[in-house]
Amino acid sequence: MRSHLCNRCGSCVGLSEGKVIFEDKTGKYLPKIVAPIDDQLADTLWEACAGKQFDFPKYTEKFYPDRSHFHTFIGPYERIGIGYAADPAVRLGGASGGIISAVLIWLLKNKRIDGAVVLGMSETEPWLTQAFIATTAEEVMQGAQSKYIISSNNDILPQIAAFEGQLAYVGLPGQIQSIRKLQAIGHPSVKNIAYIFGPFYGNTLHFSSVNSFLKTHGVKDYRQITKLYFRHGEWPGNMRVELKSGRVIELKKFHANYLIPFHILRNSLYCTDLTNEFTDISGGDAWAPVYEERGKGFSMVISRSKKGDALLQEMVDDGWLSFDQISEQEAITMHSHGYDFKKRGGFIRIGFRKMLGKSTPDYGYQLKGFAFSRYAMEVVISSLFILMSTPVARWIVEQFPPKFIGGIFERSRTIWKKSTHQIKRKEL
Ligand SMILES: Cc1cc2nc3c(=O)[nH]c(=O)nc-3n(C[C@H](O)[C@H](O)[C@H](O)COP(=O)(O)OP(=O)(O)OC[C@H]3O[C@@H](n4cnc5c(N)ncnc54)[C@H](O)[C@@H]3O)c2cc1C
Protein backbone atom coordinates (compact mmCIF):
# COMPACT_ATOMS: atom_id res chain seq x y z
CA MET A 1 0.00 0.00 0.00
CA ARG A 2 2.83 2.38 0.72
CA SER A 3 5.09 1.40 -2.17
CA HIS A 4 4.82 1.85 -5.91
CA LEU A 5 3.74 -1.80 -6.16
CA CYS A 6 0.06 -1.12 -5.48
CA ASN A 7 -1.78 -1.33 -8.81
CA ARG A 8 -5.07 -0.11 -7.25
CA CYS A 9 -6.90 -3.29 -8.30
CA GLY A 10 -9.26 -2.73 -5.35
CA SER A 11 -9.25 -6.28 -3.94
CA CYS A 12 -8.14 -5.21 -0.45
CA VAL A 13 -10.93 -2.63 -0.37
CA GLY A 14 -13.56 -5.04 -1.71
CA LEU A 15 -12.66 -7.87 0.67
CA SER A 16 -12.21 -5.77 3.80
CA GLU A 17 -15.86 -5.11 4.81
CA GLY A 18 -15.20 -1.38 4.95
CA LYS A 19 -11.95 -1.64 6.93
CA VAL A 20 -9.85 -0.56 3.95
CA ILE A 21 -11.01 2.30 1.76
CA PHE A 22 -9.64 4.23 -1.17
CA GLU A 23 -8.66 7.68 -0.08
CA ASP A 24 -8.22 10.69 -2.27
CA LYS A 25 -9.34 9.29 -5.62
CA THR A 26 -8.45 12.49 -7.42
CA GLY A 27 -5.01 12.37 -5.77
CA LYS A 28 -2.84 9.33 -5.10
CA TYR A 29 -5.83 6.96 -5.02
CA LEU A 30 -4.22 4.69 -2.41
CA PRO A 31 -5.93 2.18 -0.09
CA LYS A 32 -6.00 3.15 3.59
CA ILE A 33 -6.72 0.97 6.62
CA VAL A 34 -9.45 2.70 8.67
CA ALA A 35 -10.43 -0.02 11.18
CA PRO A 36 -8.59 -2.91 12.90
CA ILE A 37 -8.03 -5.97 10.71
CA ASP A 38 -7.82 -9.42 12.28
CA ASP A 39 -5.17 -11.95 11.27
CA GLN A 40 -7.50 -14.03 9.13
CA LEU A 41 -8.59 -11.06 7.03
CA ALA A 42 -5.01 -9.79 6.83
CA ASP A 43 -3.93 -13.18 5.44
CA THR A 44 -6.67 -13.06 2.79
CA LEU A 45 -5.80 -9.52 1.72
CA TRP A 46 -2.11 -10.41 1.55
CA GLU A 47 -2.88 -13.48 -0.56
CA ALA A 48 -5.21 -11.55 -2.92
CA CYS A 49 -2.65 -8.81 -3.58
CA ALA A 50 -1.09 -9.31 -7.01
CA GLY A 51 0.96 -6.11 -6.83
CA LYS A 52 3.72 -7.68 -4.74
CA GLN A 53 3.58 -11.22 -6.07
CA PHE A 54 2.02 -13.13 -8.92
CA ASP A 55 3.68 -16.31 -10.11
CA PHE A 56 3.20 -16.29 -13.91
CA PRO A 57 4.52 -19.83 -14.58
CA LYS A 58 2.53 -21.32 -11.68
CA TYR A 59 -0.78 -19.73 -12.68
CA THR A 60 -0.21 -20.41 -16.38
CA GLU A 61 0.09 -24.08 -15.47
CA LYS A 62 -2.95 -23.93 -13.20
CA PHE A 63 -5.37 -22.09 -15.48
CA TYR A 64 -4.13 -23.18 -18.94
CA PRO A 65 -2.91 -26.77 -18.43
CA ASP A 66 -3.98 -27.80 -21.96
CA ARG A 67 -2.79 -24.67 -23.80
CA SER A 68 -1.87 -25.14 -27.47
CA HIS A 69 0.73 -22.35 -27.55
CA PHE A 70 2.84 -20.31 -25.20
CA HIS A 71 5.16 -17.36 -25.77
CA THR A 72 6.91 -15.51 -22.94
CA PHE A 73 5.72 -12.17 -24.36
CA ILE A 74 2.15 -13.20 -25.19
CA GLY A 75 1.38 -15.83 -22.54
CA PRO A 76 -0.74 -18.94 -23.18
CA TYR A 77 -2.99 -18.81 -26.23
CA GLU A 78 -5.04 -20.72 -28.78
CA ARG A 79 -5.36 -18.22 -31.65
CA ILE A 80 -4.39 -14.64 -32.42
CA GLY A 81 -6.18 -12.54 -35.03
CA ILE A 82 -7.41 -9.15 -36.17
CA GLY A 83 -11.11 -8.56 -35.79
CA TYR A 84 -14.03 -6.33 -35.07
CA ALA A 85 -17.67 -6.50 -33.99
CA ALA A 86 -20.04 -7.01 -36.91
CA ASP A 87 -22.59 -4.61 -35.40
CA PRO A 88 -21.39 -1.15 -36.54
CA ALA A 89 -22.82 0.53 -33.41
CA VAL A 90 -20.85 -1.78 -31.12
CA ARG A 91 -17.73 -1.33 -33.24
CA LEU A 92 -18.05 2.47 -33.14
CA GLY A 93 -18.95 2.47 -29.45
CA GLY A 94 -15.94 0.31 -28.48
CA ALA A 95 -12.38 1.47 -27.91
CA SER A 96 -10.99 -0.29 -30.99
CA GLY A 97 -13.04 -3.04 -32.71
CA GLY A 98 -15.70 -3.35 -30.00
CA ILE A 99 -14.74 -7.00 -29.56
CA ILE A 100 -14.93 -7.14 -25.77
CA SER A 101 -18.37 -5.50 -25.65
CA ALA A 102 -19.66 -7.72 -28.47
CA VAL A 103 -18.54 -10.84 -26.58
CA LEU A 104 -20.35 -9.70 -23.43
CA ILE A 105 -23.55 -8.87 -25.32
CA TRP A 106 -23.47 -12.24 -27.15
CA LEU A 107 -23.03 -14.09 -23.85
CA LEU A 108 -25.96 -12.18 -22.30
CA LYS A 109 -28.21 -12.73 -25.34
CA ASN A 110 -27.44 -16.45 -25.35
CA LYS A 111 -28.00 -16.67 -21.58
CA ARG A 112 -24.50 -18.01 -20.91
CA ILE A 113 -24.10 -15.25 -18.34
CA ASP A 114 -26.52 -13.14 -16.33
CA GLY A 115 -24.27 -10.13 -15.90
CA ALA A 116 -20.88 -8.64 -16.78
CA VAL A 117 -18.50 -6.66 -14.57
CA VAL A 118 -17.49 -3.63 -16.62
CA LEU A 119 -16.07 -0.18 -15.93
CA GLY A 120 -18.15 2.95 -16.45
CA MET A 121 -17.90 6.48 -15.13
CA SER A 122 -19.43 7.31 -11.75
CA GLU A 123 -22.99 8.68 -11.88
CA THR A 124 -22.44 11.04 -8.96
CA GLU A 125 -18.83 12.00 -9.76
CA PRO A 126 -18.63 11.64 -13.56
CA TRP A 127 -14.89 12.43 -13.56
CA LEU A 128 -14.13 9.16 -11.71
CA THR A 129 -14.30 5.56 -12.93
CA GLN A 130 -16.74 3.13 -11.35
CA ALA A 131 -17.11 -0.61 -11.94
CA PHE A 132 -20.62 -2.02 -12.14
CA ILE A 133 -22.49 -5.15 -13.19
CA ALA A 134 -24.15 -4.75 -16.59
CA THR A 135 -27.14 -6.99 -17.25
CA THR A 136 -28.29 -5.60 -20.62
CA ALA A 137 -26.62 -4.78 -23.95
CA GLU A 138 -27.22 -1.05 -23.30
CA GLU A 139 -25.43 -1.26 -19.96
CA VAL A 140 -22.52 -3.15 -21.53
CA MET A 141 -22.17 -0.28 -24.01
CA GLN A 142 -22.26 2.24 -21.15
CA GLY A 143 -19.10 0.56 -19.91
CA ALA A 144 -17.43 0.32 -23.35
CA GLN A 145 -14.20 2.11 -24.33
CA SER A 146 -10.91 2.40 -22.52
CA LYS A 147 -10.52 4.60 -19.50
CA TYR A 148 -7.00 5.87 -19.02
CA ILE A 149 -7.29 7.00 -15.42
CA ILE A 150 -7.03 4.71 -12.39
CA SER A 151 -9.74 2.06 -12.06
CA SER A 152 -10.22 -0.24 -9.06
CA ASN A 153 -12.73 -2.81 -10.36
CA ASN A 154 -12.25 -5.28 -7.52
CA ASP A 155 -13.68 -2.88 -4.96
CA ILE A 156 -17.07 -4.27 -6.04
CA LEU A 157 -16.15 -7.83 -4.99
CA PRO A 158 -19.04 -7.82 -2.45
CA GLN A 159 -21.52 -7.12 -5.28
CA ILE A 160 -19.88 -9.79 -7.41
CA ALA A 161 -20.21 -12.29 -4.53
CA ALA A 162 -23.85 -11.38 -3.89
CA PHE A 163 -24.88 -11.53 -7.56
CA GLU A 164 -27.32 -14.33 -8.35
CA GLY A 165 -26.18 -15.93 -11.57
CA GLN A 166 -23.12 -16.34 -13.76
CA LEU A 167 -20.83 -13.41 -14.48
CA ALA A 168 -18.24 -12.36 -17.02
CA TYR A 169 -15.51 -10.17 -15.58
CA VAL A 170 -13.54 -7.53 -17.53
CA GLY A 171 -10.41 -5.98 -16.04
CA LEU A 172 -6.81 -4.87 -16.42
CA PRO A 173 -3.96 -7.37 -15.88
CA GLY A 174 -3.39 -6.51 -12.19
CA GLN A 175 -7.10 -6.79 -11.44
CA ILE A 176 -7.38 -10.12 -13.23
CA GLN A 177 -4.25 -11.48 -11.57
CA SER A 178 -5.88 -10.83 -8.22
CA ILE A 179 -9.12 -12.53 -9.35
CA ARG A 180 -7.03 -15.54 -10.46
CA LYS A 181 -5.31 -15.66 -7.06
CA LEU A 182 -8.70 -15.66 -5.35
CA GLN A 183 -9.98 -18.37 -7.70
CA ALA A 184 -6.88 -20.44 -6.94
CA ILE A 185 -7.68 -20.46 -3.21
CA GLY A 186 -11.39 -21.09 -3.90
CA HIS A 187 -12.44 -17.77 -2.35
CA PRO A 188 -16.26 -17.39 -2.31
CA SER A 189 -16.14 -13.80 -3.61
CA VAL A 190 -15.27 -14.98 -7.14
CA LYS A 191 -17.37 -18.14 -7.35
CA ASN A 192 -19.81 -16.54 -9.85
CA ILE A 193 -17.16 -15.56 -12.37
CA ALA A 194 -17.49 -17.85 -15.39
CA TYR A 195 -15.50 -15.86 -18.00
CA ILE A 196 -12.64 -13.39 -17.80
CA PHE A 197 -11.84 -10.85 -20.53
CA GLY A 198 -9.51 -7.89 -20.63
CA PRO A 199 -7.86 -5.18 -22.66
CA PHE A 200 -4.14 -5.02 -23.39
CA TYR A 201 -2.43 -2.68 -20.95
CA GLY A 202 0.37 -0.24 -21.67
CA ASN A 203 -0.14 2.20 -18.81
CA THR A 204 -2.67 4.22 -16.88
CA LEU A 205 -2.64 7.76 -15.54
CA HIS A 206 -3.35 9.61 -12.31
CA PHE A 207 -6.38 11.89 -12.18
CA SER A 208 -3.92 14.81 -12.32
CA SER A 209 -3.86 14.16 -16.10
CA VAL A 210 -7.50 15.25 -16.38
CA ASN A 211 -6.89 18.26 -14.15
CA SER A 212 -3.90 19.30 -16.19
CA PHE A 213 -5.84 18.86 -19.45
CA LEU A 214 -8.60 21.09 -18.07
CA LYS A 215 -6.19 23.74 -16.77
CA THR A 216 -4.68 24.18 -20.22
CA HIS A 217 -8.18 24.94 -21.48
CA GLY A 218 -8.80 27.49 -18.74
CA VAL A 219 -11.08 25.23 -16.69
CA LYS A 220 -10.12 25.34 -12.99
CA ASP A 221 -12.68 23.01 -11.41
CA TYR A 222 -12.97 19.38 -12.49
CA ARG A 223 -16.37 19.25 -10.78
CA GLN A 224 -17.69 21.03 -13.86
CA ILE A 225 -17.32 17.76 -15.80
CA THR A 226 -20.56 16.07 -16.80
CA LYS A 227 -19.02 13.48 -19.15
CA LEU A 228 -15.50 12.25 -19.66
CA TYR A 229 -14.37 9.98 -22.52
CA PHE A 230 -10.94 8.79 -23.54
CA ARG A 231 -11.73 7.10 -26.87
CA HIS A 232 -14.82 8.96 -28.10
CA GLY A 233 -15.85 8.61 -31.75
CA GLU A 234 -14.26 6.68 -34.59
CA TRP A 235 -11.09 4.67 -33.88
CA PRO A 236 -8.62 5.62 -32.53
CA GLY A 237 -10.98 8.24 -31.06
CA ASN A 238 -10.62 11.36 -28.97
CA MET A 239 -10.29 12.40 -25.38
CA ARG A 240 -13.50 14.38 -24.81
CA VAL A 241 -14.73 16.40 -21.85
CA GLU A 242 -18.25 17.76 -21.60
CA LEU A 243 -18.83 20.53 -19.04
CA LYS A 244 -21.88 21.80 -17.15
CA SER A 245 -21.75 25.00 -19.21
CA GLY A 246 -22.34 22.96 -22.37
CA ARG A 247 -18.75 23.43 -23.51
CA VAL A 248 -17.10 20.42 -25.15
CA ILE A 249 -13.32 19.97 -25.29
CA GLU A 250 -11.81 17.32 -27.57
CA LEU A 251 -8.31 16.19 -28.42
CA LYS A 252 -7.16 13.35 -30.71
CA LYS A 253 -6.17 10.22 -28.73
CA PHE A 254 -2.67 10.28 -30.21
CA HIS A 255 -2.25 13.91 -29.14
CA ALA A 256 -3.68 13.24 -25.66
CA ASN A 257 -0.87 10.69 -25.25
CA TYR A 258 1.33 13.69 -24.34
CA LEU A 259 -0.14 13.38 -20.82
CA ILE A 260 1.48 9.94 -20.31
CA PRO A 261 5.02 10.89 -19.20
CA PHE A 262 3.72 13.65 -16.94
CA HIS A 263 1.02 11.64 -15.12
CA ILE A 264 1.77 7.93 -15.50
CA LEU A 265 0.88 5.68 -12.55
CA ARG A 266 4.30 4.45 -11.45
CA ASN A 267 3.04 0.89 -11.07
CA SER A 268 2.42 0.74 -14.84
CA LEU A 269 6.20 0.80 -15.22
CA TYR A 270 6.60 -2.38 -13.15
CA CYS A 271 3.73 -4.31 -14.74
CA THR A 272 5.17 -6.73 -17.29
CA ASP A 273 1.87 -8.00 -18.69
CA LEU A 274 1.00 -6.23 -21.95
CA THR A 275 -1.61 -8.59 -23.40
CA ASN A 276 -3.54 -9.47 -20.24
CA GLU A 277 -2.16 -12.98 -20.03
CA PHE A 278 -4.73 -14.56 -17.68
CA THR A 279 -8.00 -13.96 -19.53
CA ASP A 280 -10.18 -16.23 -21.65
CA ILE A 281 -9.98 -13.63 -24.43
CA SER A 282 -7.83 -10.47 -24.55
CA GLY A 283 -8.23 -7.51 -26.91
CA GLY A 284 -5.89 -4.73 -27.96
CA ASP A 285 -5.65 -2.09 -30.67
CA ALA A 286 -4.47 -3.38 -34.06
CA TRP A 287 -1.78 -0.72 -34.33
CA ALA A 288 -0.54 -0.99 -37.92
CA PRO A 289 -0.75 1.59 -40.74
CA VAL A 290 -2.78 -0.82 -42.88
CA TYR A 291 -5.60 -0.77 -40.29
CA GLU A 292 -5.09 2.73 -38.88
CA GLU A 293 -5.57 4.23 -42.38
CA ARG A 294 -8.96 2.57 -42.65
CA GLY A 295 -10.33 3.93 -39.33
CA LYS A 296 -13.57 2.28 -38.23
CA GLY A 297 -11.89 0.14 -35.53
CA PHE A 298 -9.72 -2.97 -35.58
CA SER A 299 -8.71 -5.06 -32.60
CA MET A 300 -6.05 -7.64 -32.01
CA VAL A 301 -7.81 -10.59 -30.41
CA ILE A 302 -6.12 -13.40 -28.46
CA SER A 303 -8.09 -16.45 -27.39
CA ARG A 304 -6.32 -18.12 -24.50
CA SER A 305 -8.43 -20.85 -22.91
CA LYS A 306 -10.22 -23.62 -24.85
CA LYS A 307 -13.45 -22.07 -23.54
CA GLY A 308 -12.47 -18.64 -24.87
CA ASP A 309 -11.50 -20.06 -28.24
CA ALA A 310 -14.75 -22.00 -28.61
CA LEU A 311 -16.68 -18.84 -27.75
CA LEU A 312 -14.75 -16.86 -30.36
CA GLN A 313 -15.55 -19.48 -33.00
CA GLU A 314 -19.25 -19.59 -32.10
CA MET A 315 -19.45 -15.81 -32.46
CA VAL A 316 -17.69 -15.89 -35.83
CA ASP A 317 -20.05 -18.67 -37.02
CA ASP A 318 -23.00 -16.62 -35.78
CA GLY A 319 -21.85 -13.63 -37.84
CA TRP A 320 -21.17 -11.48 -34.76
CA LEU A 321 -17.42 -11.10 -35.21
CA SER A 322 -14.98 -10.70 -38.06
CA PHE A 323 -11.74 -12.55 -37.24
CA ASP A 324 -8.65 -13.11 -39.46
CA GLN A 325 -5.99 -15.25 -37.89
CA ILE A 326 -2.40 -13.96 -37.86
CA SER A 327 0.88 -15.58 -36.82
CA GLU A 328 2.66 -15.16 -33.49
CA GLN A 329 5.45 -13.26 -35.24
CA GLU A 330 3.03 -10.85 -36.92
CA ALA A 331 1.42 -10.19 -33.54
CA ILE A 332 4.78 -9.50 -31.90
CA THR A 333 5.84 -7.21 -34.72
CA MET A 334 2.59 -5.22 -34.47
CA HIS A 335 3.17 -4.52 -30.76
CA SER A 336 6.97 -4.65 -30.71
CA HIS A 337 7.11 -1.24 -29.04
CA GLY A 338 4.73 -2.41 -26.27
CA TYR A 339 6.55 -5.72 -25.73
CA ASP A 340 9.84 -3.93 -25.51
CA PHE A 341 8.39 -1.47 -22.98
CA LYS A 342 6.88 -4.21 -20.80
CA LYS A 343 8.99 -7.31 -21.20
CA ARG A 344 12.38 -5.65 -21.39
CA GLY A 345 11.85 -2.17 -19.94
CA GLY A 346 9.65 -3.53 -17.15
CA PHE A 347 12.26 -6.03 -15.94
CA ILE A 348 15.10 -3.51 -16.28
CA ARG A 349 13.14 -0.94 -14.24
CA ILE A 350 12.42 -3.60 -11.60
CA GLY A 351 16.20 -4.26 -11.56
CA PHE A 352 16.85 -0.54 -11.00
CA ARG A 353 14.43 -0.56 -8.04
CA LYS A 354 16.21 -3.57 -6.57
CA MET A 355 19.58 -1.78 -6.88
CA LEU A 356 18.10 1.15 -4.96
CA GLY A 357 17.00 -1.23 -2.19
CA LYS A 358 13.29 -0.74 -2.91
CA SER A 359 10.61 -3.42 -2.82
CA THR A 360 10.05 -5.23 -6.11
CA PRO A 361 7.29 -7.49 -7.45
CA ASP A 362 7.93 -11.21 -7.72
CA TYR A 363 6.49 -12.60 -10.97
CA GLY A 364 8.02 -16.06 -10.64
CA TYR A 365 10.22 -15.48 -13.70
CA GLN A 366 12.64 -12.87 -14.96
CA LEU A 367 13.84 -11.79 -18.37
CA LYS A 368 17.40 -10.50 -18.45
CA GLY A 369 20.65 -10.31 -20.42
CA PHE A 370 19.56 -7.63 -22.90
CA ALA A 371 22.03 -5.66 -25.03
CA PHE A 372 23.92 -2.86 -23.27
CA SER A 373 22.22 -0.32 -25.57
CA ARG A 374 18.82 -1.37 -24.19
CA TYR A 375 19.93 -0.70 -20.60
CA ALA A 376 21.31 2.68 -21.70
CA MET A 377 18.01 3.49 -23.41
CA GLU A 378 16.16 2.61 -20.21
CA VAL A 379 18.28 5.04 -18.21
CA VAL A 380 17.11 7.78 -20.59
CA ILE A 381 13.44 6.68 -20.51
CA SER A 382 13.33 6.32 -16.71
CA SER A 383 15.07 9.67 -16.18
CA LEU A 384 12.52 11.32 -18.48
CA PHE A 385 9.63 9.78 -16.55
CA ILE A 386 11.07 11.08 -13.26
CA LEU A 387 11.82 14.53 -14.68
CA MET A 388 8.49 14.96 -16.43
CA SER A 389 6.42 13.96 -13.40
CA THR A 390 7.80 16.86 -11.33
CA PRO A 391 5.47 19.81 -10.56
CA VAL A 392 7.75 22.17 -12.52
CA ALA A 393 7.60 20.06 -15.69
CA ARG A 394 3.83 19.66 -15.36
CA TRP A 395 3.46 23.42 -14.90
CA ILE A 396 5.59 24.20 -17.96
CA VAL A 397 3.57 21.88 -20.21
CA GLU A 398 0.33 23.44 -18.98
CA GLN A 399 1.41 26.80 -20.41
CA PHE A 400 0.97 25.51 -23.98
CA PRO A 401 -2.19 24.52 -25.87
CA PRO A 402 -2.61 20.70 -25.73
CA LYS A 403 -3.10 20.52 -29.50
CA PHE A 404 0.35 22.07 -29.97
CA ILE A 405 2.04 19.91 -27.31
CA GLY A 406 0.17 16.83 -28.54
CA GLY A 407 1.43 17.46 -32.09
CA ILE A 408 5.02 17.83 -30.88
CA PHE A 409 4.64 14.73 -28.70
CA GLU A 410 3.30 12.65 -31.58
CA ARG A 411 6.14 13.74 -33.89
CA SER A 412 8.86 13.22 -31.23
CA ARG A 413 7.45 9.80 -30.46
CA THR A 414 7.61 8.80 -34.13
CA ILE A 415 11.23 10.00 -34.36
CA TRP A 416 12.12 8.29 -31.07
CA LYS A 417 10.44 5.05 -32.22
CA LYS A 418 12.34 5.12 -35.52
CA SER A 419 15.69 5.92 -33.94
CA THR A 420 15.36 3.20 -31.31
CA HIS A 421 13.81 0.70 -33.74
CA GLN A 422 16.98 -1.39 -34.01
CA ILE A 423 17.55 -1.52 -30.25
CA LYS A 424 13.95 -2.50 -29.62
CA ARG A 425 13.64 -5.11 -32.34
CA LYS A 426 17.01 -6.70 -31.58
CA GLU A 427 16.31 -10.34 -30.72
CA LEU A 428 12.71 -9.49 -29.90
C1 LIG B 1 -5.58 1.62 -19.32
C2 LIG B 1 -5.55 0.96 -20.67
C3 LIG B 1 -4.34 0.88 -21.38
C4 LIG B 1 -4.30 0.25 -22.62
N1 LIG B 1 -3.10 0.15 -23.31
C5 LIG B 1 -3.06 -0.46 -24.52
C6 LIG B 1 -1.84 -0.58 -25.24
O1 LIG B 1 -0.78 -0.13 -24.80
N2 LIG B 1 -1.85 -1.22 -26.46
C7 LIG B 1 -3.02 -1.73 -26.98
O2 LIG B 1 -2.99 -2.30 -28.08
N3 LIG B 1 -4.19 -1.64 -26.31
C8 LIG B 1 -4.23 -1.03 -25.09
N4 LIG B 1 -5.42 -0.94 -24.41
C9 LIG B 1 -6.59 -1.64 -24.94
C10 LIG B 1 -7.41 -0.87 -25.94
O3 LIG B 1 -7.50 0.48 -25.56
C11 LIG B 1 -8.83 -1.46 -26.04
O4 LIG B 1 -9.37 -1.55 -24.74
C12 LIG B 1 -8.82 -2.82 -26.60
O5 LIG B 1 -8.34 -2.71 -27.93
C13 LIG B 1 -10.22 -3.47 -26.58
O6 LIG B 1 -11.05 -2.74 -27.42
P1 LIG B 1 -12.56 -3.17 -27.64
O7 LIG B 1 -13.13 -2.18 -28.61
O8 LIG B 1 -12.64 -4.62 -27.93
O9 LIG B 1 -13.13 -2.94 -26.18
P2 LIG B 1 -14.53 -2.35 -25.72
O10 LIG B 1 -15.62 -3.06 -26.42
O11 LIG B 1 -14.49 -0.87 -25.75
O12 LIG B 1 -14.53 -2.85 -24.21
C14 LIG B 1 -13.53 -2.45 -23.31
C15 LIG B 1 -13.83 -3.09 -21.98
O13 LIG B 1 -12.76 -2.81 -21.09
C16 LIG B 1 -13.28 -2.25 -19.89
N5 LIG B 1 -12.33 -1.21 -19.44
C17 LIG B 1 -12.02 -0.08 -20.08
N6 LIG B 1 -11.10 0.61 -19.40
C18 LIG B 1 -10.84 -0.09 -18.29
C19 LIG B 1 -9.99 0.13 -17.18
N7 LIG B 1 -9.23 1.22 -17.08
N8 LIG B 1 -9.99 -0.80 -16.19
C20 LIG B 1 -10.76 -1.90 -16.27
N9 LIG B 1 -11.59 -2.16 -17.31
C21 LIG B 1 -11.62 -1.27 -18.30
C22 LIG B 1 -14.61 -1.64 -20.27
O14 LIG B 1 -15.50 -1.57 -19.17
C23 LIG B 1 -15.11 -2.55 -21.36
O15 LIG B 1 -15.85 -3.61 -20.87
C24 LIG B 1 -5.48 -0.29 -23.17
C25 LIG B 1 -6.69 -0.19 -22.46
C26 LIG B 1 -6.72 0.42 -21.22
C27 LIG B 1 -8.02 0.48 -20.46
The ligand as an SDF file (V2000), in Angstrom:
LIG
                    3D

 53 58  0  0  0  0  0  0  0  0999 V2000
   -5.5830    1.6250  -19.3160 C   0  0  0  0  0  0  0  0  0  0  0  0
   -5.5470    0.9590  -20.6660 C   0  0  0  0  0  0  0  0  0  0  0  0
   -4.3400    0.8830  -21.3830 C   0  0  0  0  0  0  0  0  0  0  0  0
   -4.2970    0.2520  -22.6240 C   0  0  0  0  0  0  0  0  0  0  0  0
   -3.0960    0.1480  -23.3110 N   0  0  0  0  0  0  0  0  0  0  0  0
   -3.0590   -0.4560  -24.5170 C   0  0  0  0  0  0  0  0  0  0  0  0
   -1.8370   -0.5820  -25.2440 C   0  0  0  0  0  0  0  0  0  0  0  0
   -0.7830   -0.1280  -24.7950 O   0  0  0  0  0  0  0  0  0  0  0  0
   -1.8470   -1.2230  -26.4550 N   0  0  0  0  0  0  0  0  0  0  0  0
   -3.0180   -1.7330  -26.9780 C   0  0  0  0  0  0  0  0  0  0  0  0
   -2.9870   -2.2970  -28.0840 O   0  0  0  0  0  0  0  0  0  0  0  0
   -4.1880   -1.6440  -26.3150 N   0  0  0  0  0  0  0  0  0  0  0  0
   -4.2350   -1.0310  -25.0940 C   0  0  0  0  0  0  0  0  0  0  0  0
   -5.4190   -0.9360  -24.4120 N   0  0  0  0  0  0  0  0  0  0  0  0
   -6.5850   -1.6440  -24.9440 C   0  0  0  0  0  0  0  0  0  0  0  0
   -7.4060   -0.8710  -25.9370 C   0  0  0  0  0  0  0  0  0  0  0  0
   -7.5030    0.4830  -25.5570 O   0  0  0  0  0  0  0  0  0  0  0  0
   -8.8260   -1.4620  -26.0380 C   0  0  0  0  0  0  0  0  0  0  0  0
   -9.3690   -1.5530  -24.7420 O   0  0  0  0  0  0  0  0  0  0  0  0
   -8.8170   -2.8210  -26.6050 C   0  0  0  0  0  0  0  0  0  0  0  0
   -8.3440   -2.7120  -27.9260 O   0  0  0  0  0  0  0  0  0  0  0  0
  -10.2160   -3.4720  -26.5830 C   0  0  0  0  0  0  0  0  0  0  0  0
  -11.0450   -2.7420  -27.4200 O   0  0  0  0  0  0  0  0  0  0  0  0
  -12.5580   -3.1690  -27.6440 P   0  0  0  0  0  0  0  0  0  0  0  0
  -13.1280   -2.1800  -28.6090 O   0  0  0  0  0  0  0  0  0  0  0  0
  -12.6390   -4.6190  -27.9340 O   0  0  0  0  0  0  0  0  0  0  0  0
  -13.1310   -2.9430  -26.1820 O   0  0  0  0  0  0  0  0  0  0  0  0
  -14.5340   -2.3540  -25.7200 P   0  0  0  0  0  0  0  0  0  0  0  0
  -15.6220   -3.0600  -26.4220 O   0  0  0  0  0  0  0  0  0  0  0  0
  -14.4860   -0.8730  -25.7520 O   0  0  0  0  0  0  0  0  0  0  0  0
  -14.5260   -2.8530  -24.2070 O   0  0  0  0  0  0  0  0  0  0  0  0
  -13.5300   -2.4470  -23.3120 C   0  0  0  0  0  0  0  0  0  0  0  0
  -13.8300   -3.0880  -21.9840 C   0  0  0  0  0  0  0  0  0  0  0  0
  -12.7650   -2.8100  -21.0940 O   0  0  0  0  0  0  0  0  0  0  0  0
  -13.2790   -2.2460  -19.8890 C   0  0  0  0  0  0  0  0  0  0  0  0
  -12.3300   -1.2150  -19.4380 N   0  0  0  0  0  0  0  0  0  0  0  0
  -12.0220   -0.0770  -20.0790 C   0  0  0  0  0  0  0  0  0  0  0  0
  -11.0990    0.6140  -19.4000 N   0  0  0  0  0  0  0  0  0  0  0  0
  -10.8410   -0.0860  -18.2920 C   0  0  0  0  0  0  0  0  0  0  0  0
   -9.9900    0.1300  -17.1790 C   0  0  0  0  0  0  0  0  0  0  0  0
   -9.2320    1.2180  -17.0810 N   0  0  0  0  0  0  0  0  0  0  0  0
   -9.9920   -0.7960  -16.1900 N   0  0  0  0  0  0  0  0  0  0  0  0
  -10.7610   -1.8980  -16.2710 C   0  0  0  0  0  0  0  0  0  0  0  0
  -11.5870   -2.1650  -17.3060 N   0  0  0  0  0  0  0  0  0  0  0  0
  -11.6200   -1.2690  -18.3040 C   0  0  0  0  0  0  0  0  0  0  0  0
  -14.6100   -1.6360  -20.2700 C   0  0  0  0  0  0  0  0  0  0  0  0
  -15.5000   -1.5670  -19.1740 O   0  0  0  0  0  0  0  0  0  0  0  0
  -15.1080   -2.5550  -21.3640 C   0  0  0  0  0  0  0  0  0  0  0  0
  -15.8530   -3.6050  -20.8680 O   0  0  0  0  0  0  0  0  0  0  0  0
   -5.4770   -0.2860  -23.1730 C   0  0  0  0  0  0  0  0  0  0  0  0
   -6.6860   -0.1890  -22.4600 C   0  0  0  0  0  0  0  0  0  0  0  0
   -6.7180    0.4150  -21.2170 C   0  0  0  0  0  0  0  0  0  0  0  0
   -8.0220    0.4840  -20.4620 C   0  0  0  0  0  0  0  0  0  0  0  0
  1  2  1  0
  2  3  1  0
  2 52  2  0
  3  4  2  0
  4  5  1  0
  4 50  1  0
  5  6  2  0
  6  7  1  0
  6 13  1  0
  7  8  2  0
  7  9  1  0
  9 10  1  0
 10 11  2  0
 10 12  1  0
 12 13  2  0
 13 14  1  0
 14 15  1  0
 14 50  1  0
 15 16  1  0
 16 17  1  0
 16 18  1  0
 18 19  1  0
 18 20  1  0
 20 21  1  0
 20 22  1  0
 22 23  1  0
 23 24  1  0
 24 25  2  0
 24 26  1  0
 24 27  1  0
 27 28  1  0
 28 29  2  0
 28 30  1  0
 28 31  1  0
 31 32  1  0
 32 33  1  0
 33 34  1  0
 33 48  1  0
 34 35  1  0
 35 36  1  0
 35 46  1  0
 36 37  1  0
 36 45  1  0
 37 38  2  0
 38 39  1  0
 39 40  1  0
 39 45  2  0
 40 41  1  0
 40 42  2  0
 42 43  1  0
 43 44  2  0
 44 45  1  0
 46 47  1  0
 46 48  1  0
 48 49  1  0
 50 51  2  0
 51 52  1  0
 52 53  1  0
M  END
$$$$
